[in-house]
Amino acid sequence: MADPAAPPPAAASSGPIGIGVVGIGKIAKDQHLPVITSSPDYRLFATTSKSGGYPGFPCYTDIGDMLAKEPDVRAVSLCTPPQGRYELAVAAIDAGRDVFLEKPPGATLSEVEALRVRAEARGVVLFASWHSRCAPAVQPARAWIAERTVRRVQIDWREDVRHWHPNQDWVFQPGGMGVFDPGINALSIATRILPPFHLTSAELRVPANRQTPIQADLAFVLDGGAEVVMALDWLQTGPQTWDVRVETDRGVLTLHEGGQRAEVQGSDGLGPLKRGPHVEYEGLYARFAELVRRRISDVDVSPLRQLADAFTLGRRTIVDPFDW
């Protein structure tokens, strides 16, 4: 039940949105906080973390304390791992705060749906963010593909877990999603740029001493019958690979570097692209500001649904143990 003493939902305003950030880990420090503190759309008031805050701002160890003591925090950005994020989101929603969810928006589809219903009932904004969709070449690629017939798609997402998640055991625990933690970025792009598709088969390779996959191969089919194949690998060292190759009836488009760059039949053919270390999160926070001011939510779970299908339909293969 919502707290009757909680402040009412934020009204539309053209001024900066007071925001608090929960979970001051690598992703918050590398992406969220630099964008928030440099954006005219926001004013950072406080953080919540059990392992240290952000210099110059109050840090609480409990989200309830932050919400009670920081009335200027009108929105909350949840940057914690997906396990346990539901309870944090409920606390923020019940306190009348708008909520930004780092990807994936929850540990399960049911969690996210429950949050969507709760936010709607409380009259607050809920945003399920997918940062890879804001990569500079993704929207131009979507427009290019929309004018063509897709024949085949190849997705290769291969990176080094020891580099990107050093000693972070939560990624291999239930709810951590394993190689689908980065793989869901590929799915967020695919569900944005392609016609509807669904999973037909999957193989999930799980280390003997872990709970989630370290490699996966997936096969999908577009509604029109075209094949989509996807390879995920968390053991690649050296250069990292984040590519989506789309073969159509009128040419081939390849997204490189997770959507940072597009190549059309051997040349960059989608016009000038804005690039930079924070461009994806700039796009996300611009979208969240728009949602807050318009008082509408955006809770697209299609990438998470594709992932859930992989765990439902996938064949589980035990492979060599993994240690850091």
Secondary structure, DSSP 4 states (H G I P E B T S, - for coil): ---TTSPPPPPP-SSPEEEEEE--SHHIIIIIHHHHHH-TTEEEEEEE-SS---TTS-EESSHHHHHHH-TT--EEEE-S-STTHHHHHHHHHHTT-EEEEPSSS-SSHHHHHHHHHHHHHHT--EEE--GGGGSTTHHHHHHHHHTS-EEEEEEEEE-BHHHHSTT-GGGGSTTS-TTHHHHHHHHHHHHHHSPPEEEEEEEEEEETT-SS-SEEEEEEEETTS-EEEEEEESB--SS-EEEEEEEETTEEEEEEGGGTEEEETTB--S------TTHHHHHHHHHHHHHHHHT--B---HHHHHHHHHHHHPEEEEE-----
